[in-house]
Structure formats: C-alpha cells, structure tokens
Amino acid sequence: MADAPLLRYKILIVDDEEDFRHMLRVFFQQAGHAVIEAASGREALLAAVDSQPDIIVCDVQMPGMDGFDLCRRLRKDHRTATVPIVLMSGTSKEQQDQLDGFAQGADDYVLKPFEPILLLAKIEAVLRRYATARELGEVLKTSGVVLNVQSRTVACGGHEVNLTRKEFDLLTLLLRKRGRVLSSQFLLESVWGYDLAEYNDPHTVTVHLSSLRQKLGPRLGHRIVTVPGSGYRFED
C-alpha cells in the first residue's frame, strides 16, 4: 500500500479572505503539510496557542486586529514568542511597511500577488533557519529517553544507548515530530537524503527502525508505532 502524504509542517494561515485561505490550504496540503485556518487576528491568537503550529502565515490587512498587531501580540506571549511568522500584503508594499513588519517580529514579508510555490519556499527557508539555531543546544526528553542533539548521545533510564548515525537521526526526527505519522518516503528524504525518483525502498526504513526498537528495549521500543499504510509515529 502506498505511503500517506508527507506531513512535514503544521501551518497556520491567517487571512480574512476565505477564497485566498482555501487556495493556500489546498496547495500546502498537496505539498504534504498540515493546515489550520483563522479568519481574524483574534481567532489566530487562540489557534496559535491551542494548535501549536510550526509557522504562521498572516495577512497584514485585516479588520479589527491587523497583521502587525497580531505579530506584536504573538511575540509578547511566551507560549507563541518563538513561532516563526511570515507576513503577506497586497497593499502595504512600501519599504517602510516591510520594515514595520520586521520591527513587530516578522521573519519574512511577502508581497501579493505571488505564486504559492514562492511562499512555500520562503516558509521552508524560515523554518530551516529556526531549526539550525534550535538544534545547536537541543535536548529532547520524553518517556524516559534523553537525546542530546549536539553531543549525539541517547540515554534511556539513565543508561547510554549506542546508536548508529542513521538510528540516531531517525530517533531525533521521531521525537521532534512525536505524535505525528511520518511516512517512509518522508524518512527516506529527511534522514537518508534520497531522491525518491531514484530510490524509494521502504525496507531500508523498516530494517533501521527494527534495530532501533531493539536497542531502546521493549518498554520504549514499542512507543515507535507502525501505522499500517501510513508510516510510523512516536507515542508519548
């Protein structure tokens, strides 16, 4: 059975124009991303806390709370202060408008109209920058597993576990995206760097995950759950 579409990022789209939100939602979902929508700044504030998106894409011109105000409020709330934000605008196109957006905490500023693929490229570039900075001192802790990204060490119940490079990278990705189903295709692209047009054998993932489960032991290994026809998920 074919793998399910890749779920890479959770994107919150904020725009008062329903047709525009729909267009972006369809494009992002076809690209393998999860999408949340908000029609106003106030809806976005709630969605940002409740859904914990990986990134927020927000229009500047909205009735009530505009994009600048939303950006400022998100940055003041400790629960959303570090969520990347990309602002969009079809009317506030002057250099000063863009500078104002960056001053409120935006990570990028895109002028409408644009091709969705350009926006997606900017989103992925912003997320890569955040990931690089976060990874430098990242320590992942859950369910008795302590994984230090910088030192590339893993401990279970206080005892160090010796993993191969690919096993470590697999576990890191599963922990970062715990609770989400990751397809074999996504893992082959992300961990091995394969071009799926040239290599797409899920057996590679199966073998490495089997070894990883054994090394983590029965109590923790079973938390790496196989979702038939879809992929794998780490459950807390």
C-alpha positions in Angstrom: 0.0 0.0 0.0 1.3 3.5 -0.9 2.5 5.8 1.9 0.2 8.6 3.0 1.1 12.2 2.0 4.1 13.6 3.9 3.2 15.6 7.0 6.2 18.0 7.3 4.9 21.2 9.0 1.8 22.5 10.6 1.0 25.9 9.0 -1.5 28.4 10.4 -3.0 30.6 7.7 -4.5 33.9 8.9 -6.5 35.9 6.3 -10.0 37.3 6.3 -10.5 36.3 2.6 -11.9 32.7 2.6 -11.1 32.0 -1.1 -7.5 33.0 -0.5 -7.2 30.8 2.6 -8.7 27.9 0.6 -6.2 28.3 -2.2 -3.3 28.2 0.1 -4.7 25.4 2.2 -5.1 23.1 -0.9 -1.6 23.9 -2.1 0.0 23.3 1.3 -1.9 20.1 1.9 -0.9 18.8 -1.6 2.7 19.6 -0.6 2.2 17.3 2.4 1.7 19.9 5.2 -1.0 20.1 7.8 -3.0 23.3 7.7 -5.0 25.3 10.3 -7.0 28.4 9.3 -8.1 31.6 11.1 -10.2 34.4 9.6 -9.1 37.1 12.0 -6.4 38.1 14.4 -8.3 37.1 17.4 -9.0 33.6 16.0 -5.3 33.3 15.2 -4.3 34.1 18.8 -6.4 31.2 20.1 -5.3 28.8 17.3 -1.6 29.6 17.8 -1.9 28.6 21.5 -4.2 25.6 21.0 -2.7 24.1 17.9 0.9 25.0 18.3 1.7 25.5 14.6 5.3 25.3 13.3 4.8 28.6 11.4 2.2 31.3 11.0 1.4 32.9 7.6 -0.6 36.1 8.2 -2.1 38.8 6.0 -1.4 42.4 7.1 -4.7 44.0 6.1 -7.5 42.5 8.2 -10.4 44.2 10.0 -10.0 44.6 13.7 -6.6 43.3 14.7 -4.3 43.6 11.7 -1.3 41.5 10.9 1.2 43.9 12.6 -0.8 43.9 15.8 -1.2 40.1 15.7 2.5 39.8 15.2 3.3 42.0 18.2 0.9 40.1 20.5 2.3 36.7 19.4 5.8 37.9 20.3 4.7 39.2 23.7 3.1 35.8 24.7 5.7 33.3 26.0 3.6 30.5 24.5 3.9 31.8 21.0 7.0 34.1 21.2 9.2 31.7 19.2 6.8 30.7 16.5 8.1 31.9 13.1 5.8 34.4 11.3 5.6 35.3 7.6 3.5 38.4 6.8 1.7 38.9 3.5 0.4 42.1 2.0 -1.3 43.3 -1.2 -1.4 47.0 -0.3 1.3 47.7 2.3 4.1 47.3 -0.2 6.4 50.2 0.6 9.8 49.6 2.1 8.7 51.2 5.4 5.7 48.9 5.6 8.1 45.9 5.3 10.4 47.4 7.9 7.5 47.9 10.2 6.6 44.3 9.8 10.1 43.2 10.7 10.1 45.5 13.7 7.0 43.8 15.0 8.8 40.4 14.9 8.0 39.0 11.4 10.6 36.7 9.9 9.7 37.4 6.3 7.4 39.7 4.3 5.8 38.6 1.0 4.0 40.9 -1.4 0.8 39.9 -3.0 0.1 38.6 -5.7 2.6 35.8 -5.5 2.8 32.2 -6.6 2.1 29.7 -3.8 5.3 27.9 -4.5 7.3 31.1 -3.8 5.5 31.4 -0.4 6.2 27.8 0.4 9.9 28.3 -0.4 10.1 31.2 2.0 8.3 29.2 4.7 10.7 26.4 4.4 13.7 28.8 4.4 12.5 30.4 7.6 11.9 27.0 9.3 15.4 25.8 8.3 16.9 28.9 10.0 14.9 28.3 13.1 15.8 24.6 13.1 19.5 25.3 12.8 19.5 27.7 15.7 17.4 25.4 17.8 19.4 22.3 17.1 22.6 23.8 18.5 21.6 23.3 22.1 18.6 21.0 21.7 17.9 18.2 24.2 14.9 16.1 23.6 13.3 14.4 26.7 10.3 12.2 26.7 9.1 8.9 28.1 12.4 8.2 29.7 14.5 9.0 26.6 17.1 11.8 26.8 18.6 12.7 23.4 21.3 15.4 23.1 21.5 16.7 19.5 24.9 18.4 19.8 26.7 15.6 21.5 24.7 12.9 19.6 24.1 10.9 22.7 21.0 9.0 23.8 20.2 7.7 27.3 17.2 5.5 28.3 16.5 5.3 32.0 19.9 6.8 32.8 21.8 4.3 30.7 23.5 5.4 27.5 22.4 3.6 24.3 24.8 3.2 21.4 23.1 4.0 18.1 24.4 4.2 14.6 24.3 7.5 12.8 21.1 6.7 10.9 19.4 5.2 14.0 20.2 8.4 15.9 18.9 10.6 13.1 15.7 8.5 12.9 15.1 8.8 16.6 15.7 12.5 16.6 13.2 13.1 13.8 10.6 10.8 15.5 11.0 12.7 18.8 10.9 16.1 17.3 7.6 15.2 15.5 6.3 12.9 18.1 2.6 12.2 17.8 2.7 12.7 14.1 2.7 10.0 11.5 5.8 10.1 9.3 5.8 8.2 6.1 8.6 6.0 4.8 9.0 8.5 1.9 9.5 11.4 4.3 12.0 9.4 6.4 14.0 8.4 3.3 14.1 12.0 2.2 14.8 13.6 5.6 17.2 11.0 7.2 18.9 9.5 4.2 18.6 12.4 1.7 17.4 10.1 -1.0 15.8 11.4 -4.2 12.6 9.4 -4.3 12.6 9.3 -8.1 15.9 7.3 -7.8 15.4 5.3 -4.6 12.2 4.6 -2.7 12.5 1.3 -0.9 10.7 1.4 2.5 12.6 -1.8 3.5 15.5 0.5 4.4 13.4 2.3 7.0 11.9 -0.9 8.3 15.3 -2.5 9.0 16.7 0.5 10.8 13.5 1.0 12.9 13.6 -2.7 13.9 17.2 -2.3 15.1 16.3 1.0 16.9 13.4 -0.6 18.7 15.6 -3.4 19.9 18.3 -1.1 21.3 15.7 1.1 23.1 14.3 -2.0 24.8 10.7 -3.3 25.0 9.4 -0.6 27.2 10.5 2.3 24.9 10.8 0.5 21.6 7.1 -0.2 21.5 6.4 3.6 21.5 7.6 3.7 17.9 4.3 2.6 16.4 3.7 1.3 12.9 0.6 2.8 11.3 -0.3 0.4 8.5 -0.3 2.1 5.1 0.8 5.4 6.5 4.1 5.3 8.3 5.5 5.5 11.9 4.8 7.6 15.0 6.5 8.0 18.3 3.8 8.0 21.1 4.5 9.7 24.4 
